[in-house]
Amino acid sequence: MLHYALIFLVVAIIAGVLGFGGIAGAAAGIAKILFFVFLILLAISVVTGLVRKA
C-alpha cells in the first residue's frame, strides 16, 4: 500500500510540474489517503503482534 501511495505522489509531482493542477491535486489526495491507511494498518499490525508475543 505504501508503494501505491508513493506512485500517486510521483504522479502528482509530475502532473504539477507539467501544469495539470486538477490531476495533481487528485493524485496528491489519493496518495495522502493511502498513506494514512498504511499508517493505521501498520499500527494495528504492531499492536496485534505485541499482543501475540505477550
PDB file of N, CA, C and O in Angstrom:
ATOM      1  N   MET A   1       0.824  -1.185   0.000  1.00  0.00           N
ATOM      2  CA  MET A   1       0.000   0.000   0.000  1.00  0.00           C
ATOM      3  C   MET A   1       0.873   1.256   0.000  1.00  0.00           C
ATOM      4  O   MET A   1       0.546   2.255  -0.640  1.00  0.00           O
ATOM      5  N   LEU A   2       1.953   1.189   0.705  1.00  0.00           N
ATOM      6  CA  LEU A   2       2.869   2.324   0.707  1.00  0.00           C
ATOM      7  C   LEU A   2       3.433   2.544  -0.697  1.00  0.00           C
ATOM      8  O   LEU A   2       3.689   3.676  -1.110  1.00  0.00           O
ATOM      9  N   HIS A   3       3.619   1.460  -1.407  1.00  0.00           N
ATOM     10  CA  HIS A   3       4.106   1.528  -2.786  1.00  0.00           C
ATOM     11  C   HIS A   3       3.151   2.350  -3.654  1.00  0.00           C
ATOM     12  O   HIS A   3       3.585   3.214  -4.416  1.00  0.00           O
ATOM     13  N   TYR A   4       1.853   2.079  -3.535  1.00  0.00           N
ATOM     14  CA  TYR A   4       0.858   2.812  -4.317  1.00  0.00           C
ATOM     15  C   TYR A   4       0.800   4.279  -3.908  1.00  0.00           C
ATOM     16  O   TYR A   4       0.610   5.152  -4.754  1.00  0.00           O
ATOM     17  N   ALA A   5       0.959   4.551  -2.629  1.00  0.00           N
ATOM     18  CA  ALA A   5       0.968   5.940  -2.169  1.00  0.00           C
ATOM     19  C   ALA A   5       2.141   6.693  -2.793  1.00  0.00           C
ATOM     20  O   ALA A   5       1.994   7.844  -3.204  1.00  0.00           O
ATOM     21  N   LEU A   6       3.291   6.051  -2.861  1.00  0.00           N
ATOM     22  CA  LEU A   6       4.458   6.692  -3.468  1.00  0.00           C
ATOM     23  C   LEU A   6       4.268   6.896  -4.970  1.00  0.00           C
ATOM     24  O   LEU A   6       4.708   7.904  -5.524  1.00  0.00           O
ATOM     25  N   ILE A   7       3.619   5.946  -5.621  1.00  0.00           N
ATOM     26  CA  ILE A   7       3.350   6.083  -7.057  1.00  0.00           C
ATOM     27  C   ILE A   7       2.440   7.280  -7.308  1.00  0.00           C
ATOM     28  O   ILE A   7       2.702   8.079  -8.207  1.00  0.00           O
ATOM     29  N   PHE A   8       1.365   7.412  -6.515  1.00  0.00           N
ATOM     30  CA  PHE A   8       0.465   8.546  -6.694  1.00  0.00           C
ATOM     31  C   PHE A   8       1.164   9.860  -6.362  1.00  0.00           C
ATOM     32  O   PHE A   8       0.868  10.886  -6.973  1.00  0.00           O
ATOM     33  N   LEU A   9       2.086   9.842  -5.403  1.00  0.00           N
ATOM     34  CA  LEU A   9       2.840  11.042  -5.077  1.00  0.00           C
ATOM     35  C   LEU A   9       3.707  11.472  -6.260  1.00  0.00           C
ATOM     36  O   LEU A   9       3.770  12.655  -6.594  1.00  0.00           O
ATOM     37  N   VAL A  10       4.366  10.513  -6.882  1.00  0.00           N
ATOM     38  CA  VAL A  10       5.201  10.826  -8.055  1.00  0.00           C
ATOM     39  C   VAL A  10       4.338  11.340  -9.197  1.00  0.00           C
ATOM     40  O   VAL A  10       4.719  12.290  -9.881  1.00  0.00           O
ATOM     41  N   VAL A  11       3.182  10.727  -9.411  1.00  0.00           N
ATOM     42  CA  VAL A  11       2.267  11.190 -10.459  1.00  0.00           C
ATOM     43  C   VAL A  11       1.823  12.625 -10.171  1.00  0.00           C
ATOM     44  O   VAL A  11       1.737  13.448 -11.081  1.00  0.00           O
ATOM     45  N   ALA A  12       1.544  12.916  -8.905  1.00  0.00           N
ATOM     46  CA  ALA A  12       1.122  14.268  -8.535  1.00  0.00           C
ATOM     47  C   ALA A  12       2.232  15.281  -8.791  1.00  0.00           C
ATOM     48  O   ALA A  12       1.969  16.379  -9.280  1.00  0.00           O
ATOM     49  N   ILE A  13       3.453  14.922  -8.466  1.00  0.00           N
ATOM     50  CA  ILE A  13       4.577  15.835  -8.679  1.00  0.00           C
ATOM     51  C   ILE A  13       4.788  16.089 -10.170  1.00  0.00           C
ATOM     52  O   ILE A  13       4.980  17.230 -10.588  1.00  0.00           O
ATOM     53  N   ILE A  14       4.752  15.029 -10.962  1.00  0.00           N
ATOM     54  CA  ILE A  14       4.949  15.179 -12.408  1.00  0.00           C
ATOM     55  C   ILE A  14       3.813  15.999 -13.020  1.00  0.00           C
ATOM     56  O   ILE A  14       4.057  16.876 -13.850  1.00  0.00           O
ATOM     57  N   ALA A  15       2.576  15.716 -12.614  1.00  0.00           N
ATOM     58  CA  ALA A  15       1.439  16.463 -13.149  1.00  0.00           C
ATOM     59  C   ALA A  15       1.516  17.931 -12.732  1.00  0.00           C
ATOM     60  O   ALA A  15       1.164  18.819 -13.509  1.00  0.00           O
ATOM     61  N   GLY A  16       1.973  18.182 -11.513  1.00  0.00           N
ATOM     62  CA  GLY A  16       2.115  19.565 -11.066  1.00  0.00           C
ATOM     63  C   GLY A  16       3.168  20.323 -11.847  1.00  0.00           C
ATOM     64  O   GLY A  16       2.981  21.493 -12.179  1.00  0.00           O
ATOM     65  N   VAL A  17       4.271  19.659 -12.140  1.00  0.00           N
ATOM     66  CA  VAL A  17       5.339  20.298 -12.916  1.00  0.00           C
ATOM     67  C   VAL A  17       4.864  20.601 -14.340  1.00  0.00           C
ATOM     68  O   VAL A  17       5.222  21.629 -14.915  1.00  0.00           O
ATOM     69  N   LEU A  18       4.069  19.714 -14.891  1.00  0.00           N
ATOM     70  CA  LEU A  18       3.586  19.898 -16.261  1.00  0.00           C
ATOM     71  C   LEU A  18       2.382  20.834 -16.347  1.00  0.00           C
ATOM     72  O   LEU A  18       1.930  21.160 -17.445  1.00  0.00           O
ATOM     73  N   GLY A  19       1.861  21.268 -15.200  1.00  0.00           N
ATOM     74  CA  GLY A  19       0.780  22.238 -15.207  1.00  0.00           C
ATOM     75  C   GLY A  19      -0.618  21.665 -15.133  1.00  0.00           C
ATOM     76  O   GLY A  19      -1.586  22.397 -15.338  1.00  0.00           O
ATOM     77  N   PHE A  20      -0.755  20.399 -14.850  1.00  0.00           N
ATOM     78  CA  PHE A  20      -2.073  19.783 -14.704  1.00  0.00           C
ATOM     79  C   PHE A  20      -2.479  19.843 -13.235  1.00  0.00           C
ATOM     80  O   PHE A  20      -2.320  18.870 -12.497  1.00  0.00           O
ATOM     81  N   GLY A  21      -3.001  20.990 -12.822  1.00  0.00           N
ATOM     82  CA  GLY A  21      -3.304  21.215 -11.409  1.00  0.00           C
ATOM     83  C   GLY A  21      -4.381  20.303 -10.854  1.00  0.00           C
ATOM     84  O   GLY A  21      -4.259  19.808  -9.734  1.00  0.00           O
ATOM     85  N   GLY A  22      -5.432  20.076 -11.623  1.00  0.00           N
ATOM     86  CA  GLY A  22      -6.527  19.223 -11.151  1.00  0.00           C
ATOM     87  C   GLY A  22      -6.083  17.791 -10.931  1.00  0.00           C
ATOM     88  O   GLY A  22      -6.406  17.175  -9.915  1.00  0.00           O
ATOM     89  N   ILE A  23      -5.350  17.274 -11.882  1.00  0.00           N
ATOM     90  CA  ILE A  23      -4.855  15.899 -11.776  1.00  0.00           C
ATOM     91  C   ILE A  23      -3.852  15.797 -10.637  1.00  0.00           C
ATOM     92  O   ILE A  23      -3.847  14.812  -9.898  1.00  0.00           O
ATOM     93  N   ALA A  24      -3.007  16.806 -10.493  1.00  0.00           N
ATOM     94  CA  ALA A  24      -2.008  16.797  -9.425  1.00  0.00           C
ATOM     95  C   ALA A  24      -2.681  16.808  -8.059  1.00  0.00           C
ATOM     96  O   ALA A  24      -2.261  16.096  -7.147  1.00  0.00           O
ATOM     97  N   GLY A  25      -3.724  17.616  -7.921  1.00  0.00           N
ATOM     98  CA  GLY A  25      -4.439  17.681  -6.648  1.00  0.00           C
ATOM     99  C   GLY A  25      -5.128  16.374  -6.313  1.00  0.00           C
ATOM    100  O   GLY A  25      -5.105  15.924  -5.167  1.00  0.00           O
ATOM    101  N   ALA A  26      -5.738  15.769  -7.315  1.00  0.00           N
ATOM    102  CA  ALA A  26      -6.420  14.493  -7.095  1.00  0.00           C
ATOM    103  C   ALA A  26      -5.428  13.397  -6.732  1.00  0.00           C
ATOM    104  O   ALA A  26      -5.672  12.619  -5.809  1.00  0.00           O
ATOM    105  N   ALA A  27      -4.318  13.329  -7.445  1.00  0.00           N
ATOM    106  CA  ALA A  27      -3.313  12.303  -7.168  1.00  0.00           C
ATOM    107  C   ALA A  27      -2.697  12.518  -5.793  1.00  0.00           C
ATOM    108  O   ALA A  27      -2.425  11.549  -5.084  1.00  0.00           O
ATOM    109  N   ALA A  28      -2.473  13.764  -5.405  1.00  0.00           N
ATOM    110  CA  ALA A  28      -1.923  14.044  -4.087  1.00  0.00           C
ATOM    111  C   ALA A  28      -2.917  13.652  -2.998  1.00  0.00           C
ATOM    112  O   ALA A  28      -2.523  13.127  -1.957  1.00  0.00           O
ATOM    113  N   GLY A  29      -4.193  13.903  -3.233  1.00  0.00           N
ATOM    114  CA  GLY A  29      -5.222  13.498  -2.268  1.00  0.00           C
ATOM    115  C   GLY A  29      -5.281  11.990  -2.098  1.00  0.00           C
ATOM    116  O   GLY A  29      -5.388  11.489  -0.978  1.00  0.00           O
ATOM    117  N   ILE A  30      -5.212  11.274  -3.198  1.00  0.00           N
ATOM    118  CA  ILE A  30      -5.222   9.806  -3.135  1.00  0.00           C
ATOM    119  C   ILE A  30      -3.978   9.301  -2.408  1.00  0.00           C
ATOM    120  O   ILE A  30      -4.064   8.385  -1.591  1.00  0.00           O
ATOM    121  N   ALA A  31      -2.829   9.891  -2.701  1.00  0.00           N
ATOM    122  CA  ALA A  31      -1.590   9.480  -2.035  1.00  0.00           C
ATOM    123  C   ALA A  31      -1.681   9.725  -0.537  1.00  0.00           C
ATOM    124  O   ALA A  31      -1.213   8.908   0.256  1.00  0.00           O
ATOM    125  N   LYS A  32      -2.273  10.831  -0.150  1.00  0.00           N
ATOM    126  CA  LYS A  32      -2.421  11.160   1.266  1.00  0.00           C
ATOM    127  C   LYS A  32      -3.321  10.142   1.969  1.00  0.00           C
ATOM    128  O   LYS A  32      -3.003   9.667   3.059  1.00  0.00           O
ATOM    129  N   ILE A  33      -4.442   9.816   1.335  1.00  0.00           N
ATOM    130  CA  ILE A  33      -5.368   8.837   1.917  1.00  0.00           C
ATOM    131  C   ILE A  33      -4.700   7.480   2.045  1.00  0.00           C
ATOM    132  O   ILE A  33      -4.802   6.839   3.091  1.00  0.00           O
ATOM    133  N   LEU A  34      -4.022   7.032   1.004  1.00  0.00           N
ATOM    134  CA  LEU A  34      -3.357   5.730   1.053  1.00  0.00           C
ATOM    135  C   LEU A  34      -2.268   5.704   2.114  1.00  0.00           C
ATOM    136  O   LEU A  34      -2.072   4.683   2.773  1.00  0.00           O
ATOM    137  N   PHE A  35      -1.557   6.809   2.289  1.00  0.00           N
ATOM    138  CA  PHE A  35      -0.505   6.861   3.295  1.00  0.00           C
ATOM    139  C   PHE A  35      -1.092   6.736   4.692  1.00  0.00           C
ATOM    140  O   PHE A  35      -0.546   6.012   5.525  1.00  0.00           O
ATOM    141  N   PHE A  36      -2.199   7.429   4.966  1.00  0.00           N
ATOM    142  CA  PHE A  36      -2.802   7.339   6.288  1.00  0.00           C
ATOM    143  C   PHE A  36      -3.416   5.962   6.538  1.00  0.00           C
ATOM    144  O   PHE A  36      -3.372   5.464   7.662  1.00  0.00           O
ATOM    145  N   VAL A  37      -3.982   5.348   5.513  1.00  0.00           N
ATOM    146  CA  VAL A  37      -4.487   3.977   5.660  1.00  0.00           C
ATOM    147  C   VAL A  37      -3.328   3.038   5.964  1.00  0.00           C
ATOM    148  O   VAL A  37      -3.458   2.144   6.800  1.00  0.00           O
ATOM    149  N   PHE A  38      -2.189   3.236   5.288  1.00  0.00           N
ATOM    150  CA  PHE A  38      -0.998   2.439   5.560  1.00  0.00           C
ATOM    151  C   PHE A  38      -0.566   2.600   7.019  1.00  0.00           C
ATOM    152  O   PHE A  38      -0.254   1.611   7.684  1.00  0.00           O
ATOM    153  N   LEU A  39      -0.546   3.835   7.519  1.00  0.00           N
ATOM    154  CA  LEU A  39      -0.132   4.064   8.904  1.00  0.00           C
ATOM    155  C   LEU A  39      -1.078   3.398   9.897  1.00  0.00           C
ATOM    156  O   LEU A  39      -0.632   2.840  10.900  1.00  0.00           O
ATOM    157  N   ILE A  40      -2.379   3.452   9.625  1.00  0.00           N
ATOM    158  CA  ILE A  40      -3.352   2.813  10.511  1.00  0.00           C
ATOM    159  C   ILE A  40      -3.157   1.301  10.512  1.00  0.00           C
ATOM    160  O   ILE A  40      -3.153   0.675  11.572  1.00  0.00           O
ATOM    161  N   LEU A  41      -2.998   0.719   9.339  1.00  0.00           N
ATOM    162  CA  LEU A  41      -2.786  -0.728   9.260  1.00  0.00           C
ATOM    163  C   LEU A  41      -1.466  -1.139   9.897  1.00  0.00           C
ATOM    164  O   LEU A  41      -1.380  -2.206  10.505  1.00  0.00           O
ATOM    165  N   LEU A  42      -0.445  -0.315   9.768  1.00  0.00           N
ATOM    166  CA  LEU A  42       0.831  -0.592  10.424  1.00  0.00           C
ATOM    167  C   LEU A  42       0.674  -0.584  11.931  1.00  0.00           C
ATOM    168  O   LEU A  42       1.194  -1.468  12.612  1.00  0.00           O
ATOM    169  N   ALA A  43      -0.039   0.404  12.465  1.00  0.00           N
ATOM    170  CA  ALA A  43      -0.254   0.486  13.908  1.00  0.00           C
ATOM    171  C   ALA A  43      -1.035  -0.723  14.410  1.00  0.00           C
ATOM    172  O   ALA A  43      -0.702  -1.281  15.455  1.00  0.00           O
ATOM    173  N   ILE A  44      -2.061  -1.130  13.683  1.00  0.00           N
ATOM    174  CA  ILE A  44      -2.841  -2.308  14.073  1.00  0.00           C
ATOM    175  C   ILE A  44      -1.969  -3.551  14.048  1.00  0.00           C
ATOM    176  O   ILE A  44      -2.054  -4.393  14.942  1.00  0.00           O
ATOM    177  N   SER A  45      -1.143  -3.666  13.039  1.00  0.00           N
ATOM    178  CA  SER A  45      -0.263  -4.814  12.921  1.00  0.00           C
ATOM    179  C   SER A  45       0.749  -4.872  14.076  1.00  0.00           C
ATOM    180  O   SER A  45       1.011  -5.943  14.624  1.00  0.00           O
ATOM    181  N   VAL A  46       1.302  -3.737  14.433  1.00  0.00           N
ATOM    182  CA  VAL A  46       2.265  -3.700  15.535  1.00  0.00           C
ATOM    183  C   VAL A  46       1.581  -4.065  16.852  1.00  0.00           C
ATOM    184  O   VAL A  46       2.126  -4.844  17.634  1.00  0.00           O
ATOM    185  N   VAL A  47       0.402  -3.516  17.103  1.00  0.00           N
ATOM    186  CA  VAL A  47      -0.305  -3.782  18.350  1.00  0.00           C
ATOM    187  C   VAL A  47      -0.698  -5.250  18.443  1.00  0.00           C
ATOM    188  O   VAL A  47      -0.514  -5.862  19.495  1.00  0.00           O
ATOM    189  N   THR A  48      -1.231  -5.829  17.377  1.00  0.00           N
ATOM    190  CA  THR A  48      -1.607  -7.236  17.428  1.00  0.00           C
ATOM    191  C   THR A  48      -0.392  -8.141  17.519  1.00  0.00           C
ATOM    192  O   THR A  48      -0.456  -9.214  18.118  1.00  0.00           O
ATOM    193  N   GLY A  49       0.693  -7.721  16.938  1.00  0.00           N
ATOM    194  CA  GLY A  49       1.942  -8.502  17.063  1.00  0.00           C
ATOM    195  C   GLY A  49       2.468  -8.489  18.482  1.00  0.00           C
ATOM    196  O   GLY A  49       2.991  -9.497  18.957  1.00  0.00           O
ATOM    197  N   LEU A  50       2.341  -7.378  19.159  1.00  0.00           N
ATOM    198  CA  LEU A  50       2.773  -7.293  20.549  1.00  0.00           C
ATOM    199  C   LEU A  50       1.874  -8.087  21.463  1.00  0.00           C
ATOM    200  O   LEU A  50       2.338  -8.658  22.450  1.00  0.00           O
ATOM    201  N   VAL A  51       0.583  -8.133  21.147  1.00  0.00           N
ATOM    202  CA  VAL A  51      -0.372  -8.890  21.979  1.00  0.00           C
ATOM    203  C   VAL A  51      -0.096 -10.379  21.857  1.00  0.00           C
ATOM    204  O   VAL A  51      -0.197 -11.104  22.848  1.00  0.00           O
ATOM    205  N   ARG A  52       0.245 -10.846  20.681  1.00  0.00           N
ATOM    206  CA  ARG A  52       0.505 -12.278  20.496  1.00  0.00           C
ATOM    207  C   ARG A  52       1.758 -12.732  21.241  1.00  0.00           C
ATOM    208  O   ARG A  52       1.798 -13.844  21.767  1.00  0.00           O
ATOM    209  N   LYS A  53       2.789 -11.871  21.288  1.00  0.00           N
ATOM    210  CA  LYS A  53       4.031 -12.263  21.942  1.00  0.00           C
ATOM    211  C   LYS A  53       3.916 -12.222  23.458  1.00  0.00           C
ATOM    212  O   LYS A  53       4.668 -12.908  24.150  1.00  0.00           O
ATOM    213  N   ALA A  54       2.995 -11.436  23.985  1.00  0.00           N
ATOM    214  CA  ALA A  54       2.873 -11.286  25.434  1.00  0.00           C
ATOM    215  C   ALA A  54       2.153 -12.448  26.070  1.00  0.00           C
ATOM    216  O   ALA A  54       1.970 -12.470  27.287  1.00  0.00           O
TER     217      ALA A  54
END
